[in-house]
Amino acid sequence: MPVTDADAQRRILNRLRRARGQLDAVINAVEGGGTCREVVTQLAAVASALDRAGFVIISTAMKECLADPEGADREDKITTEELERLFLTLS
């Protein structure tokens, strides 16, 4: 199911770009002999940014399912059970 809400898509992309920047910082810290604290702090930031992006994706899909529960017979229709499983994979 594609993310069709423009605001949600913008927020998701911002989070993913932030995660990419933080991952680059992790790689640079490891390559440059960064401290354990530095590496773990950046790694935690990456994980958090990715989790938040995932939650925005799932919450957007939930809103779309509520707005159009029949899904207009789209091929990419997602069931509530599948949404629940996806949500639980992030928690």
For each residue, the residues with C-beta under 8 A, 3 or more apart:
1: 61 64 74 76 77 78
2: 76
3: 8 9 12 57 60 61
4: 9 64
5: 8 9 60 63 64
6: 9 10
7: 10 11
8: 3 5 11 12 56 57 59 60
9: 3 4 5 6 12 13
10: 6 7 13 14
11: 7 8 14 15 56
12: 3 8 9 15 16 53 56 57 60
13: 9 10 16 17
14: 10 11 17 18
15: 11 12 18 19 49 50 52 53 56
16: 12 13 19 20 49 50 53
17: 13 14 20 21
18: 14 15 21 22 49
19: 15 16 22 23 45 46 49 50 53
20: 16 17 23 24
21: 17 18 24 25
22: 18 19 25 26 42 45 46 49
23: 19 20 26 27 42 46
24: 20 21 27 28
25: 21 22 28 29 42
26: 22 23 29 30 39 42 43 46
27: 23 24 30 31
28: 24 25 31 32 34
29: 25 26 32 34 35 38 39 42
30: 26 27 34 39
31: 27 28
32: 28 29
33:
34: 28 29 30 38 39
35: 29 38 39
36: 39 40
37: 40 41
38: 29 34 35 41 42
39: 26 29 30 34 35 36 42 43
40: 36 37 43 44
41: 37 38 44 45
42: 22 23 25 26 29 38 39 45 46
43: 26 39 40 46 47
44: 40 41 47 48
45: 19 22 41 42 48 49
46: 19 22 23 26 42 43 49 50
47: 43 44 50 51
48: 44 45 51 52
49: 15 16 18 19 22 45 46 52 53
50: 15 16 19 46 47 53 54
51: 47 48 54 55 90
52: 15 48 49 55 56
53: 12 15 16 19 49 50 56 57
54: 50 51 57 58 90
55: 51 52 58 59 87 90
56: 8 11 12 15 52 53 59 60
57: 3 8 12 53 54 60 61
58: 54 55 61 62 83 86 87 90
59: 8 55 56 62 63
60: 3 5 8 12 56 57 63 64
61: 1 3 57 58 64 65 78 83 86
62: 58 59 65 66 83
63: 5 59 60 66 67
64: 1 4 5 60 61 67 68
65: 61 62 68 69 71 78 80 83
66: 62 63 69
67: 63 64
68: 64 65 71 72
69: 65 66
70: 73
71: 65 68 74 77 78
72: 68
73: 70 77
74: 1 71 77
75:
76: 1 2
77: 1 71 73 74
78: 1 61 65 71 82 83
79: 82 83
80: 65 83 84
81: 84 85
82: 78 79 85 86
83: 58 61 62 65 78 79 80 86 87
84: 80 81 87 88
85: 81 82 88 89
86: 58 61 82 83 89 90
87: 55 58 83 84 90 91
88: 84 85 91
89: 85 86
90: 51 54 55 58 86 87
91: 87 88
